[in-house]
Structure formats: C-alpha cells, structure tokens
Amino acid sequence: MTLISALAKIFFSGLIVFTASEVAEKSTLMGALIVSIPFTSILALWFLYADSNDTAQVAEMAQNILWLVLPSVALFVLLPVLLNRGWDFVPAMSAGVVATVVAYLAFLALANQVGSTS
C-alpha cells in the first residue's frame, strides 16, 4: 500500500464521521442515516479488493461483517435506555461500550466454538 492510498483511506473515513456529525447537528435522523449506511464496510471491502484483487477474501470479510454487526447492537439498545432514565452521557456511553465489548467477546467465543472464524 502506498502512502497516497493510506492517506486516501484515512481521509474518506474521516470525511464520513465529520459529515455525519455536522448533519446530526441539524437533523439527528439524517445524521443517523449517514452513520447507519455501512460506508466503513463498503470502503474497507473496496480497499481490500483494490489491494488484493481477491473476491473470495472480500466475500469472507463481507460475511464476517454481517455476523459482527449483531453484537454492536448492544450499544444502540442500551445507550438510549440509560439516557432516557436520566443517566449522564459519559456513564451511559461507557456502559454501552462495556456492554458492546462483552457482546463482542461472547460472540467471538461462540464463533470460535462453532468454528466459523478464520
């Protein structure tokens, strides 16, 4: 990978986060829409294919992304519940992150037992 390629990856990834946060200041729904579109996954798959030309590797990564989206839902379930119950943002976000990490660890342990990781 060249320096230009690495910088392009960093720029486009950062641009998505910046755009979502700016749009969310005007409309949280539109900001959420931007974030919910799997731009990061699309870019990662695109860059993986550009770097490797290996469609089997891209297919495997896409399938792994699908399964790993499930534990990430823990944050989006827990965070609004805690905030709506009066928690301050930092403790609520921290609890959501911890719940997400626990969900990922549990899911990866299960995947290893089933043998579906590579």
NUKENU-858130 format. One record per residue (C-alpha): x, y, z. Coordinates in steps of 0.5 Angstrom, whole numbers, plus 500, padded with zeros to 3 digits. Layout:
N
XYZ;...
END
This chain:
118
500500500;503507498;503513503;498516498;493510499;494510506;492518506;486517502;483511506;484516513;481522509;475518507;474515513;475522517;470525512;464520514;465522521;465529520;460529515;455525520;457530526;455536522;449534519;447531526;447538529;441540524;438533524;439527528;435523524;439525518;446524522;444517524;442515517;449517514;452513520;448507519;450506512;455502512;460507509;466504513;465497511;464499504;470503504;474497507;471492502;473496496;480498499;481490501;479489493;483494491;489492495;488484494;484483488;481477492;474476491;474470496;477475501;472480500;466475501;469472507;470479510;463481508;460475511;464476518;462484518;455481517;456477524;460482527;454487527;450483531;454485538;455492536;447493537;448493545;451500545;445502541;440499545;443501552;445508551;438511549;435507555;440510560;440517558;432517558;433514565;437520567;444518566;449523565;452522558;459519560;457514564;451512560;456512554;461508558;456503560;454502553;461501551;463496556;456492554;458492547;465490549;462484553;458482547;463482542;467478547;462473548;460473540;467471538;468466544;461463541;464463534;471460536;467454539;463454532;469454528;466460524;472465525;479465520;
END
